[in-house]
Structure formats: C-alpha cells, structure tokens
Amino acid sequence: MTKISGSFRGRAKWQATASIPDRGSHELGVVEISGQQKSADPDWNDAAITYWGMADLTDGSGPQRGYFHNVHADGDQDWGSFDGKITTTGKKVTIEGTWRFTGGTGMFQRISGNGTYKGRMTSPTEVATEWAGKYQL
C-alpha cells in the first residue's frame, strides 16, 4: 500500500440543524462542505473535495459520520465514507476520526485504503483538516 497525506480548507455550501428538546443542548446537523486538497502526492494535489456530514451533538460534542467525493485534475474520481467525533471546548471546535475509500473511476476504479483525519472549525462555516492514510489501486 502507498502512504498518502494532505490537507484541505473547506467552506459550507449549505447546512441545517434541528434542535431536539430531550436534554441539554441537543442538535442534529447536516452539512455539505467543499474545498481543494493539498498533498505531496500529485494524484491528490488540487483534487476538489466535497463531503456531506451528519452530526448528533449534545452541548456541541458528539459523533459525526458521512461521505466524501474527490474529483482529480484529470477528471477521475474517488469516494468513501468517514466516522468521527466533534468536540467543542469553549469556542474551540475540533473534529477527528477515520475514513475509508469505497470506490472510484478511471485509475481509482479499484481503489482500497483508509486513514485518519483531524481538523478544526476556523469559523461557523469553514473547516481546516489534515489527513493521512494508505491506498492501493
């Protein structure tokens, strides 16, 4: 397997939350975030990423899960899913978890692999994330 790492800064295209009146500050959220990958691996550098995440938060912390989709410079694509945790401490919101490839097109048609991510919300609508993992084509 080949090791990869990178980062991206993304911005919410849309987001929605619903308050649940069962305890404390309980919210369900859905968001679509888009950005551009930065990586030393030329196959991932400048790929456009979009991800769709769902969160179940109590007092700003809780599980996160969703799906990602990368469109590479040559038009080939890869996609997968992620599971993680959002943690809010004061005004600081961090995210971390794991991701896995589930498919692709072109050179990524048989991709497999997984890794980890860690990031932070830099504003209510922006995220900065670093990721690392391994893959096989």
C-alpha positions as CSV (number, residue, x, y, z in Angstrom):
1,M,0.0,0.0,0.0
2,T,1.1,3.5,-0.7
3,K,1.1,6.1,2.1
4,I,-0.6,9.5,1.5
5,S,-1.2,12.6,3.5
6,G,-2.6,16.0,2.8
7,S,-4.9,18.8,4.0
8,F,-7.7,20.9,2.8
9,R,-9.7,24.0,3.8
10,G,-13.3,23.8,3.1
11,R,-16.4,26.0,3.3
12,A,-20.0,25.0,3.9
13,K,-22.2,25.2,0.7
14,W,-25.2,24.6,2.9
15,Q,-26.0,23.4,6.4
16,A,-29.1,22.7,8.5
17,T,-29.6,22.0,12.2
18,A,-32.6,20.8,14.2
19,S,-33.0,21.2,18.0
20,I,-34.1,18.1,19.9
21,P,-36.0,19.0,23.1
22,D,-34.9,15.9,25.1
23,R,-31.8,17.1,27.1
24,G,-29.4,19.9,27.3
25,S,-28.4,21.4,24.0
26,H,-29.1,18.5,21.7
27,E,-28.9,19.2,17.9
28,L,-28.8,17.1,14.7
29,G,-26.9,18.7,11.9
30,V,-26.3,18.1,8.2
31,V,-23.7,20.0,6.2
32,E,-22.1,20.0,2.7
33,I,-18.5,21.3,2.6
34,S,-16.3,21.8,-0.4
35,G,-12.6,22.6,-0.8
36,Q,-9.4,21.8,-2.5
37,Q,-6.9,19.1,-1.5
38,K,-3.2,19.9,-0.9
39,S,-0.9,16.9,-0.9
40,A,2.7,15.9,-1.9
41,D,1.1,13.1,-3.9
42,P,0.4,14.6,-7.3
43,D,-2.7,12.3,-7.7
44,W,-4.4,14.1,-4.8
45,N,-2.9,17.6,-5.0
46,D,-5.5,20.1,-6.1
47,A,-8.3,17.5,-6.2
48,A,-11.7,19.1,-5.5
49,I,-13.3,17.5,-2.4
50,T,-16.9,17.6,-1.3
51,Y,-18.2,15.9,1.8
52,W,-21.5,15.5,3.3
53,G,-21.6,15.1,7.1
54,M,-24.2,14.4,9.7
55,A,-23.7,15.1,13.4
56,D,-25.6,14.3,16.6
57,L,-24.4,16.8,19.1
58,T,-25.1,17.4,22.8
59,D,-23.6,20.6,24.2
60,G,-21.6,20.9,20.9
61,S,-19.9,17.4,21.1
62,G,-20.8,14.0,19.6
63,P,-20.5,11.6,16.7
64,Q,-20.0,12.6,13.1
65,R,-20.3,10.5,10.0
66,G,-20.7,11.0,6.3
67,Y,-19.3,10.6,2.8
68,F,-16.6,12.2,0.7
69,H,-16.0,12.6,-3.0
70,N,-12.8,13.7,-4.8
71,V,-12.6,14.9,-8.4
72,H,-9.0,14.8,-9.6
73,A,-7.3,17.1,-12.1
74,D,-7.7,14.5,-15.0
75,G,-11.4,14.0,-14.1
76,D,-11.0,10.7,-12.4
77,Q,-12.9,10.3,-9.1
78,D,-12.7,8.5,-5.8
79,W,-15.2,8.4,-2.9
80,G,-15.7,6.9,0.5
81,S,-17.1,7.4,4.0
82,F,-15.9,8.6,7.4
83,D,-16.8,8.3,11.1
84,G,-15.6,10.6,13.8
85,K,-16.2,12.8,16.7
86,I,-16.8,16.6,17.0
87,T,-15.6,18.1,20.3
88,T,-16.5,21.6,21.5
89,T,-14.5,23.1,24.3
90,G,-15.4,26.8,24.9
91,K,-15.3,28.4,21.5
92,K,-12.9,25.7,20.0
93,V,-14.5,23.0,17.8
94,T,-12.3,20.1,16.7
95,I,-13.0,17.1,14.6
96,E,-11.2,13.8,14.3
97,G,-11.9,10.3,13.0
98,T,-11.3,7.7,10.4
99,W,-12.0,7.4,6.7
100,R,-12.1,4.7,4.1
101,F,-12.2,4.5,0.3
102,T,-15.3,2.7,-1.2
103,G,-14.9,3.3,-4.9
104,G,-13.7,5.3,-7.8
105,T,-13.5,5.8,-11.6
106,G,-10.6,5.7,-14.1
107,M,-7.3,5.0,-12.3
108,F,-9.2,4.9,-9.0
109,Q,-11.7,2.2,-10.1
110,R,-10.3,-0.5,-7.8
111,I,-9.0,1.8,-5.0
112,S,-9.0,0.5,-1.4
113,G,-7.5,2.0,1.7
114,N,-8.2,4.0,4.8
115,G,-6.7,6.5,7.2
116,T,-7.4,9.2,9.8
117,Y,-8.3,12.9,9.8
118,K,-8.0,15.7,12.3
119,G,-9.2,19.2,12.0
120,R,-10.9,22.3,13.4
121,M,-13.6,24.7,12.6
122,T,-12.0,28.0,11.7
123,S,-15.4,29.7,11.6
124,P,-19.0,28.6,11.9
125,T,-18.9,27.7,8.1
126,E,-15.2,26.8,7.5
127,V,-13.0,23.9,8.3
128,A,-9.3,23.1,8.1
129,T,-8.4,19.4,8.1
130,E,-5.3,17.3,7.9
131,W,-5.5,13.6,6.8
132,A,-3.2,10.7,6.4
133,G,-3.6,7.1,5.3
134,K,-2.7,4.4,2.7
135,Y,-4.2,3.2,-0.5
136,Q,-3.9,0.5,-3.2
137,L,-5.1,0.8,-6.8
